[in-house]
Amino acid sequence: MVITHHGGQCFKVTLGDLTIVFDPVNKGATLPSSRFGADIALVSRDHPDMNGVSEVTYGEKVPFAITGPGEYERQEVVIQGFLSGSAYGLAKGQTAALNTIYALELEDMTIVHLGALADT
């Protein structure tokens, strides 16, 4: 398993031929975006710094996009999304936003991604 940080909240997890990405950066965001193919894309908050599913669609790889809380299973990966709040990148007058914390079960390990948590 290889875990690569691509800036901001964006992390890529590669396990054999499987590629999972957390919070891919969208084109035109405040952070630089990365371009690669992913099998599963997890978006914790609907914000350009972390909702760039199109940026991880590359070649024949079109990711299965998960954009909110719930239980999912894809390519032998069990994924749980838990609702939380976020103060990251709020629009003027906005006091809070929704964030999803993801827990993945793969290869007898649990990986947790907290998403867009921010100090207020």
C-alpha positions in Angstrom: 0.0 0.0 0.0 1.3 3.4 -0.9 -0.3 6.6 0.5 0.6 9.9 -1.3 -0.3 13.4 -0.2 -1.2 15.7 -3.1 -1.7 18.9 -1.1 -4.6 20.2 1.1 -6.8 17.3 2.1 -6.1 15.3 -1.0 -4.6 11.8 -0.5 -4.2 9.0 -2.9 -4.1 5.4 -1.7 -2.7 2.8 -4.1 -3.1 -0.9 -3.4 -2.1 -3.1 -6.3 -4.2 -2.0 -9.3 -6.7 -0.2 -7.0 -6.5 3.6 -6.6 -8.6 5.5 -4.0 -8.5 9.2 -3.7 -9.7 11.4 -0.8 -10.8 15.0 -1.6 -9.4 15.4 -5.1 -8.7 19.1 -5.9 -10.9 20.6 -8.6 -9.5 22.7 -11.5 -9.6 26.4 -10.6 -9.4 25.8 -6.9 -7.1 27.6 -4.5 -4.9 24.6 -4.4 -3.1 23.0 -7.4 -4.9 20.0 -8.8 -3.4 16.6 -9.7 -4.3 14.5 -12.7 -4.5 10.7 -12.4 -7.0 7.9 -12.7 -8.8 6.7 -9.6 -11.2 3.8 -9.0 -12.9 5.3 -6.0 -13.1 9.1 -5.2 -14.3 10.2 -1.7 -15.4 13.8 -1.4 -15.8 15.1 2.2 -17.1 18.6 1.4 -18.6 20.2 -1.7 -15.9 22.8 -2.1 -13.5 23.2 -5.1 -10.5 22.4 -2.9 -11.9 18.9 -2.5 -14.6 18.0 -5.0 -12.6 17.5 -8.2 -13.8 14.1 -9.2 -13.4 15.1 -12.9 -9.6 15.6 -12.2 -9.2 11.9 -11.2 -11.1 10.6 -14.3 -8.3 9.7 -16.6 -8.0 7.3 -19.5 -10.4 4.4 -18.9 -10.6 5.1 -15.2 -13.9 6.7 -14.2 -14.1 6.7 -10.4 -17.0 5.6 -8.3 -17.7 8.9 -6.5 -18.9 8.9 -2.9 -20.0 12.4 -1.8 -21.7 11.9 1.6 -22.5 9.8 4.6 -23.6 6.2 4.3 -22.3 2.7 3.9 -20.7 1.5 0.7 -18.8 -1.5 -0.7 -16.8 -1.2 -3.9 -14.1 -3.5 -5.2 -13.8 -5.3 -1.9 -13.4 -2.0 0.0 -15.9 -1.4 2.8 -16.5 2.4 3.2 -18.4 4.2 5.9 -19.2 7.9 5.8 -20.1 9.8 9.0 -21.7 13.3 8.9 -19.8 16.1 10.7 -19.6 19.8 10.5 -16.9 22.0 8.9 -15.7 25.6 9.1 -13.4 25.2 6.1 -13.8 27.6 3.2 -17.1 29.1 4.3 -18.9 31.6 2.0 -19.6 35.1 3.3 -22.3 34.9 5.9 -22.1 31.1 6.2 -21.5 29.8 9.7 -21.0 26.1 9.1 -21.0 23.5 6.3 -21.4 19.7 6.1 -18.3 17.4 6.1 -18.1 13.7 5.8 -15.5 11.6 7.7 -14.7 8.4 5.9 -13.5 5.1 7.4 -12.3 2.4 4.9 -11.6 -1.3 5.7 -9.0 -2.8 3.4 -6.2 -5.3 3.8 -7.1 -5.9 7.4 -6.6 -2.2 8.2 -8.8 0.8 8.8 -8.0 4.1 7.2 -9.8 7.2 8.5 -9.9 10.5 6.6 -11.3 13.4 8.6 -11.9 15.6 5.6 -12.4 19.3 5.9 -12.2 19.9 9.6 -11.0 23.4 10.5 -10.6 25.5 13.6 -13.1 28.3 14.1 
